[in-house]
């Protein structure tokens, strides 16, 4: 009888940079396990791979993960858009089907279609008596196929015809609406088209000479593509460093500098965040705040400041591996720490009212926490992170956030006090040699 567990496979470790040899070693290990265990032999291939990577990342990095072929395929389909259509949303208005929204990524965006237009016919099929769901199905079809719409705009007696080519439309991530002289941009995620969507809405908004300010709502935004956050920052900054990424591999060290041109010509900007704001959304909030270009309002954000690279595997699964960490323009790490808002709304209405009263006197109630967060440097201990974050605990956003943003934009002196509370040393670039 053997005493204690016996090794299934013993082999020298391959060279660190030999991806092929490490992959072969992992395969041989799984085959050895299958040869010695009936339970392993009975498990499916996908289950074995999932268990292997789960255990591997459990010891190395809790943020890295493997997604099997089925789930990865669903995610890729969601990222690239589903069946081809016109990029418009329809709704029922009494007996008629009307356009209720237009996706900025779709072919209808640049056409003569507007919200409120009544759909009379789709490819010569009359919509009379049909539901919005049925007509929506008529809009779908093969990619690049012709779509002829007959529409009647409100206040007009004669219908007009619009011809489009169906395309696969990525889900919209930016939604805009006017609130008096202030435009609110709700950004739900950072996909491959988010910055372009923001640019289109900003271009529209700045045509209004009465525009007084902009509110960017990042509450609940879990992030996405880092480059999109940087490009979005470039729409609102004239120049400067938006972020720095730092990792063990020299190729992961990168200074993300922008030199575009502020599309709003310096209009006041308020950024709304909460405890669910993460990743790329935190990068944008930190960049605008550190450059004194916006006032962040809400609660401490999640604190996910790690960049991941995605690799598609031969089985069509996907591997998400942590590649680097993110450093904000003022040299502080986003990971764990999150973004400290200049105006905290998570401590209750009385505390928020006190913060506004302090602004009216030319002081920032959250100044100590702002100073401490911007002075933080990697690596940070958990106690030091918690000590900073407790000044404005992470919480879900609330209606008060928007009203505070409006008050701030309507009081230029308050806005100036909040922005100048951020240190002004953004000229130098942090070192990028630290490993994550």
Buried (B, 14 or more C-beta within 10 A) or exposed (E): EEEEEEEBEEEEEBEEEEEEEBEEBBEEBBEBBBEEEEEBEEBEEBEBBBBBBEEEBEEEBEBBBBBBBEBBBEEEEEEEBEBBBBBBBBEBEEEBBBBBBBBBBBBBBEBEBEEEBBBBBBBEEEBEEBEBEBBBBBBBBEEEEEBEBBBBBEEEEEBBEBEBEBBBBBBBBBBBEEEEBBBBBBBBBBBBBBBBBBBBBBEEBBEEEEBBBBBBBBBBBBBBBBBBBBBBBBBBBBEBBBBBBBBEEEEBBBBBBBEBEBBBEEBBBBBBBBBBBBBBBBBBBBBBBBBBBBBBBBBBBBBBBBBBBEEEBEEEBBBBBBBBBBBBBBBBBBBBBBBBBBBBBBBEEEBBEEBBEBBEEEEBBBBEBBBBBBEBEBEBEEEBBEEBBEBBEBBEBBEBBBEBBBBBBBBEEBBBBBBEBBBEEBEEBBEBEBEB
